[in-house]
Amino acid sequence: MTFEENFKTTLLKVWENEYTDSFGVSRALNKSHIYFEYTSIFTRREWNTYSAILHIRTPYDNIKVLEENKDKIFRIAERIFGKQDDYYLTDISIDVLIEQFEVVDFSLLGKTETIRRAISDAESFMKEGKYSSAIDRVHTSLHGYLRLLLDTKKVSYEESDTLMQLYSKLHNSLDPIENKEINNLIKSTIRSASAVIDSINTIRNKHSLSHPNEEIVGESEAKLVIGICKVLFDYIEGRT
């Protein structure tokens, strides 16, 4: 680990030991990047010693909580830093971190222009960290993909079938794996994954912006469901 990584780990441990973290500082620091700026400015604390500045770059939503606790963070950081070569820590700077959000790749499912457009819309939302908004487009992509697979397998379905109903018909039509024991285990796993499909269906209908809902799913929770769907449908694509 680098000095900065060790410093951040120690800073978090000391903070959590000395303060009841009702301010969410630990959570904010965990998502932050830190580095030190070693200046040529004399500290006037000790002969021929120079000032070091601790820079904390954090996502915009964390700026307020870190600024409110800046003095406390600095006092701990100053103690931990001590004297490094000819440097003492004399200041702390809190700045915005440019965030890069993970885009969950559903391109394997893009079998038609409609599905590809839905995937493209979902990716645009995910690039901005708006996973709760991407849920609706992911739902559309999966719905179209399942219909296409069922058509290919000549499995009948109703136009009104929900995502869950389409998924149930599909996983029952998958070709068996040669090893019977493994086949039964995988069938059980895929059947159990129905709960995830049901979740994305319910979230989309009751907790997303696709309808005028009051309680919207959190971004982390939406990303979790999208990620699990990605793994599941990549496997299905590999089996068909």
Backbone torsions as a table, in degrees:
resi	resn	phi	psi	omega
1	MET	NA	147.7	178.0
2	THR	-77.3	167.4	177.1
3	PHE	-58.7	-41.8	-179.3
4	GLU	-62.7	-41.3	179.7
5	GLU	-65.9	-43.7	177.7
6	ASN	-64.3	-39.2	-180.0
7	PHE	-63.3	-45.6	-179.1
8	LYS	-62.6	-42.5	178.5
9	THR	-60.6	-44.2	179.9
10	THR	-67.2	-41.2	178.4
11	LEU	-57.7	-44.0	179.2
12	LEU	-63.4	-43.9	-178.8
13	LYS	-63.0	-44.7	-178.8
14	VAL	-67.0	-42.6	178.8
15	TRP	-57.7	-49.3	-177.1
16	GLU	-65.9	-26.8	178.1
17	ASN	-77.7	-32.3	-173.1
18	GLU	-97.4	-20.7	-176.4
19	TYR	-131.0	142.1	169.3
20	THR	-75.0	116.5	-167.4
21	ASP	-79.3	58.2	177.1
22	SER	-76.6	-11.1	-177.0
23	PHE	-91.4	-6.3	-179.2
24	GLY	73.6	20.0	-177.8
25	VAL	-65.5	-42.4	-179.2
26	SER	-59.1	-44.8	179.9
27	ARG	-61.8	-41.1	-179.9
28	ALA	-66.7	-43.9	-179.5
29	LEU	-65.3	-35.9	179.0
30	ASN	-58.7	-32.7	-177.2
31	LYS	-94.1	7.6	-175.3
32	SER	-103.0	156.3	171.5
33	HIS	-107.0	139.0	178.6
34	ILE	-125.0	152.0	171.8
35	TYR	-155.7	162.8	-178.2
36	PHE	-111.0	139.9	173.2
37	GLU	-107.4	118.4	-178.8
38	TYR	-99.0	110.9	-172.3
39	THR	-95.9	175.5	174.8
40	SER	-103.9	17.8	-179.1
41	ILE	-86.9	128.5	179.2
42	PHE	-68.9	143.0	179.7
43	THR	-80.3	-25.1	-172.7
44	ARG	60.4	19.4	176.7
45	ARG	-98.9	-36.4	-178.0
46	GLU	-151.2	145.6	-174.7
47	TRP	-56.7	131.0	177.0
48	ASN	56.7	41.2	171.8
49	THR	-116.9	152.2	-171.0
50	TYR	-122.7	162.9	-177.6
51	SER	-87.6	136.3	170.6
52	ALA	-115.1	144.0	-179.3
53	ILE	-117.7	129.4	175.5
54	LEU	-88.4	119.2	176.7
55	HIS	-102.0	126.1	175.6
56	ILE	-115.4	116.2	176.0
57	ARG	-105.1	126.3	-171.7
58	THR	-138.7	152.4	175.3
59	PRO	-54.0	147.6	-173.2
60	TYR	-51.5	-39.1	-177.3
61	ASP	-64.5	-17.0	-178.4
62	ASN	-95.4	-9.6	-174.3
63	ILE	-55.7	-47.6	-174.2
64	LYS	-60.3	-47.8	-175.9
65	VAL	-66.9	-34.6	178.7
66	LEU	-73.8	-38.8	177.8
67	GLU	-63.5	-39.6	-179.6
68	GLU	-65.8	-25.0	-178.2
69	ASN	-113.8	19.8	-174.3
70	LYS	-58.6	-44.6	-177.8
71	ASP	-64.5	-40.5	179.3
72	LYS	-65.9	-42.8	179.5
73	ILE	-62.5	-42.3	-178.7
74	PHE	-63.6	-42.3	-178.4
75	ARG	-60.6	-40.7	177.7
76	ILE	-68.7	-45.3	-178.3
77	ALA	-61.1	-39.6	-179.8
78	GLU	-62.6	-41.9	178.7
79	ARG	-65.1	-42.9	-178.5
80	ILE	-66.2	-42.7	-176.6
81	PHE	-65.2	-40.0	-178.6
82	GLY	57.9	-128.4	175.2
83	LYS	-120.5	119.5	178.1
84	GLN	-109.9	109.1	-173.8
85	ASP	55.7	-115.9	-179.2
86	ASP	-104.9	23.0	-173.3
87	TYR	-119.7	141.4	168.4
88	TYR	-118.4	147.5	176.4
89	LEU	-78.8	122.4	-175.4
90	THR	-121.4	-10.0	-176.7
91	ASP	-157.3	163.6	178.5
92	ILE	-136.8	139.5	-179.8
93	SER	-127.9	130.4	-180.0
94	ILE	-114.3	119.9	-175.4
95	ASP	-130.9	166.2	-178.6
96	VAL	-77.9	134.0	175.4
97	LEU	-91.6	130.0	175.2
98	ILE	-71.8	116.7	-174.7
99	GLU	-89.0	142.2	173.6
100	GLN	-122.7	117.6	-175.6
101	PHE	-96.3	144.6	179.1
102	GLU	-71.2	132.1	174.5
103	VAL	-103.8	112.5	-179.8
104	VAL	-73.6	125.4	-170.4
105	ASP	-89.7	112.1	176.4
106	PHE	-108.2	18.9	-173.0
107	SER	-60.8	-27.2	179.1
108	LEU	-61.4	-23.5	-176.6
109	LEU	-89.7	-4.4	-174.0
110	GLY	-76.2	70.3	-175.3
111	LYS	-86.9	-19.8	179.5
112	THR	-131.8	165.2	-179.9
113	GLU	-63.2	-38.5	180.0
114	THR	-63.1	-45.0	179.5
115	ILE	-65.5	-41.5	179.9
116	ARG	-62.5	-37.6	178.4
117	ARG	-66.7	-40.5	178.3
118	ALA	-64.5	-41.1	178.4
119	ILE	-63.6	-42.3	179.3
120	SER	-61.5	-42.1	177.5
121	ASP	-62.7	-43.1	179.6
122	ALA	-61.9	-41.7	179.8
123	GLU	-63.3	-38.6	178.9
124	SER	-61.1	-41.8	177.5
125	PHE	-66.1	-43.5	-176.7
126	MET	-66.0	-33.2	178.0
127	LYS	-60.6	-25.4	179.3
128	GLU	-98.6	5.6	-179.3
129	GLY	77.0	14.5	-177.7
130	LYS	-95.8	67.3	-176.8
131	TYR	-68.2	-30.9	178.8
132	SER	-66.3	-30.3	176.3
133	SER	-79.6	-30.0	-179.6
134	ALA	-70.2	-22.9	-177.8
135	ILE	-51.4	-45.3	-176.8
136	ASP	-62.1	-43.7	-178.9
137	ARG	-71.3	-35.5	175.6
138	VAL	-64.3	-43.1	178.0
139	HIS	-57.2	-45.8	178.9
140	THR	-61.5	-41.8	179.9
141	SER	-62.0	-46.9	-178.5
142	LEU	-66.1	-38.9	179.7
143	HIS	-61.4	-47.8	179.6
144	GLY	-66.0	-38.9	-179.6
145	TYR	-64.8	-44.0	179.9
146	LEU	-63.9	-41.3	177.2
147	ARG	-60.3	-42.5	-179.4
148	LEU	-63.0	-43.6	179.1
149	LEU	-64.8	-40.9	179.4
150	LEU	-65.8	-37.3	175.5
151	ASP	-61.6	-43.9	-179.1
152	THR	-62.3	-38.3	-179.3
153	LYS	-85.7	-0.8	-178.7
154	LYS	58.6	39.7	174.8
155	VAL	-99.1	125.1	-175.9
156	SER	-77.0	150.9	176.5
157	TYR	-153.9	164.3	178.9
158	GLU	-94.2	148.2	177.8
159	GLU	-59.4	-27.8	-177.7
160	SER	-87.6	-1.0	-177.7
161	ASP	-60.0	136.8	178.0
162	THR	-78.1	171.2	176.8
163	LEU	-56.9	-42.0	-179.5
164	MET	-63.2	-43.3	-179.3
165	GLN	-66.6	-39.7	177.8
166	LEU	-64.9	-42.1	-179.5
167	TYR	-62.8	-41.8	179.9
168	SER	-61.1	-41.2	179.4
169	LYS	-67.9	-35.3	-178.5
170	LEU	-71.2	-50.0	-174.0
171	HIS	-66.9	-21.8	175.4
172	ASN	-77.3	-14.6	-177.3
173	SER	-102.6	0.1	-179.5
174	LEU	-66.6	141.0	177.8
175	ASP	-64.3	140.5	-177.7
176	PRO	-70.5	152.6	172.4
177	ILE	-82.1	146.1	-172.9
178	GLU	-59.1	-45.4	179.5
179	ASN	-74.4	118.5	-172.5
180	LYS	-63.3	-42.9	-178.2
181	GLU	-64.2	-45.8	178.8
182	ILE	-64.1	-40.4	179.1
183	ASN	-58.1	-44.0	-179.8
184	ASN	-65.3	-38.5	179.2
185	LEU	-65.7	-43.4	-179.5
186	ILE	-68.5	-40.0	177.0
187	LYS	-59.6	-41.3	179.0
188	SER	-65.0	-39.7	179.3
189	THR	-64.2	-46.3	-178.9
190	ILE	-66.0	-38.1	178.2
191	ARG	-64.6	-40.8	179.3
192	SER	-64.5	-30.1	-179.6
193	ALA	-68.0	-7.5	176.0
194	SER	-56.9	-30.2	179.8
195	ALA	-63.2	-35.2	178.4
196	VAL	-68.0	-42.8	178.8
197	ILE	-62.3	-41.2	178.0
198	ASP	-63.4	-37.2	-179.7
199	SER	-64.1	-47.8	-177.8
200	ILE	-65.8	-32.4	177.6
201	ASN	-65.6	-46.6	-179.1
202	THR	-68.4	-42.1	179.1
203	ILE	-61.3	-44.2	-179.6
204	ARG	-61.7	-42.0	-175.6
205	ASN	-80.6	-34.4	-171.9
206	LYS	-114.6	-16.0	-173.6
207	HIS	-137.5	30.6	175.8
208	SER	-132.4	175.8	-178.6
209	LEU	-84.1	6.7	177.0
210	SER	-70.4	-19.4	174.8
211	HIS	-134.7	162.1	-179.6
212	PRO	-74.3	67.2	-179.3
213	ASN	-88.8	150.0	-179.6
214	GLU	-88.4	-40.3	-178.7
215	GLU	-98.2	108.0	-177.2
216	ILE	-99.7	137.6	-179.4
217	VAL	-61.7	145.9	178.1
218	GLY	-70.0	158.3	-177.4
219	GLU	-64.5	-41.2	-179.6
220	SER	-64.4	-40.6	-179.3
221	GLU	-69.1	-39.8	177.8
222	ALA	-64.0	-41.5	178.8
223	LYS	-63.1	-38.9	178.4
224	LEU	-59.0	-50.0	-178.0
225	VAL	-64.5	-42.1	178.8
226	ILE	-61.8	-42.5	-179.1
227	GLY	-64.1	-40.9	179.0
228	ILE	-66.8	-40.3	177.2
229	CYS	-61.0	-39.3	179.1
230	LYS	-58.7	-49.2	-179.2
231	VAL	-62.5	-44.2	-178.0
232	LEU	-63.1	-46.5	-175.5
233	PHE	-77.2	-26.6	171.9
234	ASP	-63.1	-38.8	178.3
235	TYR	-65.7	-44.9	179.9
236	ILE	-60.9	-42.0	179.1
237	GLU	-61.2	-37.5	178.8
238	GLY	-70.4	-20.9	-179.4
239	ARG	-91.9	-10.2	-173.7
240	THR	-110.6	NA	NA
